[in-house]
């Protein structure tokens, strides 16, 4: 019996590699992403699992760069690609060449993910949206120069309001590179002199056709644009990220043209209405002023101005007379009060006491009034005041 062939590890692994890769050149696998990591090289390494098994997978950088949505743990996906064996470790993995979210289109998922991200950053906030000028001087149309949308906008604008300049900034609105062109135009449109409002958009189409206006680079360019932006993408039922970030969203390109310029007939009608209103207001004010003038002219102060002066002169004379009478009365009362007070003072005067025979004795030279003999000593010099004259004496004795 012949001995079985003995293989090296490399030989066995190579045979397994040939068998696996030969039988699984392309397979479709549904599973949940777990252990997802992004290497510095841009490659993604992850695991696809279901309830009972799992398989390692890799998404090379070139494939990952084409994905419209963000991948993360917990996302249910359908992956397609070949199964490869990594000989150095003896493991196998699915090389993902196509990836779609399970139950939801890739573009729809990417749209939702970007909306959640930008809303969290405040790019959709109503308070940051700017008003567009009522009478723009120059409008920039960032769109395809050959599409139906630009023709519709030009026709509507020129029909409604001729007093405006229009500049078309040509860009691709679908396909590879379209988003970059739109974003570049939005970031540089302020360099065009006199532009005070921007319209960007295109006509209707599929979600794929409109996708350039769902790219993050376009959303951020609208947000950073120094001029108010009106977004006009597709039809009424189409909603793009550009619509949500723009200062004003128009349902169609034609409606955008209607929003940015007034209608000449409406402005003329408004001016006529204002003119009539101003005329009525001026007539009313003139009538009110005439009525006030008539009322003033009929007042006596104007018809007989000297009468008022005479009345005032008489009033001044009356006040003068009353003041003099009051002053005379007041002076008489003061004189009576002074006389009464003088009588009281005279009755209390020491001179009156002296007239009745009394005298006042004072010590010399201090002037101290002597009330008792105990206040003096023998030899003290005294001065006695009489009703008429004075006597200076010296004490000889006292008791």
Residue, then its C-alpha position, 0 to 999 in steps of 0.5 A: x500500500x502506497x504511503x499518502x503524499x506528505x504536503x508542506x503547509x504552503x502546498x496545502x494552503x496553496x491547494x486550498x487557495x486554488x480550490x476556494x478561489x476557483x469555486x467562489x470567484x464572485x458571491x453575494x453575502x448578506x450579513x451585519x457589519x461588526x468589528x469595522x475599522x478603517x486603516x490609515x491606508x484607507x482600506x476597511x477591515x470588517x466582519x460579516x455575521x449572521x446568527x450562527x457564523x461570520x466571515x472576515x471581509x476587506x474593502x480596498x481603498x478604491x472601492x471604499x472611495x466610491x461608496x455613497x454611504x458611511x459604513x459602521x457596526x450594526x449596518x445590515x448589508x449585501x456584499x459582493x466579491x470574490x473569496x480569497x485565501x490569505x496564505x501567510x495566515x491560512x485565513x480566508x476573507x471576502x473582498x468586497x467589490x460592491x456593497x449595498x444596504x439591506x432593505x434600503x438603497x445606497x443613495x437613500x441611506x447616504x442621503x439620510x446619513x448626510x442629513x443627520x450629520x449636517x443637521x447636527x452641525x447646524x447647517x439646516x438651522x432656520x436662524x442662519x438663513x439669509x433673506x434674498x434682496x427684493x430688487x436684485x441687481x445681478x443674479x448668478x445662475x450656477x447650472x448647466x448652460x445647455x439644460x432646459x432649466x437655464x432656459x426656463x429661468x432666463x425666460x421667467x426672469x427677463x419676462x418678469x423684471x428687465x432691470x437686472x443683469x444675469x450671469x450664467x456660471x456653467x457647471x456640470x450638474x450630473x456625473x463624475x466631477x459635477x459636485x466639485x464643479x458646483x462647489x467650486x462655483x459657489x465658493x467663488x461666485x462672490x468674486x463676480x462684481x455686483x452679484x447679490x443672489x445666486x440660483x443653483x440647480x437643475x431640472x428633474x431626473x432620477x435620484x442618481x441624476x440629482x445626486x451631485x446636489x446631495x454631495x457634502x462638498x456642495x452642501x458645505x459650499x452653499x453654507x459658506x457662500x457669501x451671497x444668499x443662495x436659492x436652491x432649485x433642484x428637480x421637481x416639487x417632489x424632489x428634496x436634496x441636501x442642497x435644498x435643506x442648506x440653501x437660504x431659500x428652497x424653490x420647488x422648480x427652477x422656474x419658481x426660483x426665477x419667480x422668487x428672486x425677482x418681482x413681477x413688473x406689473x405687481x410692482x407698478x400696481x403697488x407703486x400706483x397704490x402707494x401713490x394713491x395712498x400718499x395723495x390721500x394722506x397729503x390731502x387729509x393732512x392739508x385739510x387738517x392743517x387748514x382746519x387748525x389754521x381756521x381755528x387759530x385764526x378765530x381765537x380772540x387772541x389773534x383777532x383782538x390781540x391788544x385786548x389781551x394786553x389790556x387785560x394783563x395790564x389791568x391785572x398787573x395794576x390790581x396786583x400792585x394795589x393789593x401788594x401796597x395795601x398788604x405792605x401797609x397793613x403789615x407795616x402797621x402790625x409790625x409797628x404795634x408789635x414794636x410799641x408793645x415790646x418797647x413798653x414791656x422793655x421799658x417797664x423792666x428797665x433798671x432805670x425805672x427802678x432807680x427813678x423810684x429811689x432805688x440804687x445799684x451798688x457794684x464793686x470797683x473795678x470788677x463791676x460785680x453787683x453787691x446784693x449782700x454785706x457779706x460780699x464786701x470787706x472793709x476797704x473795698x471800693x464801691x460804686x453806687x448808681x443813682x437815678x441821676x449820677x453815681x457815688x464812689x465810696x469805700x467800706x469802713x465797716x460791715x455787718 
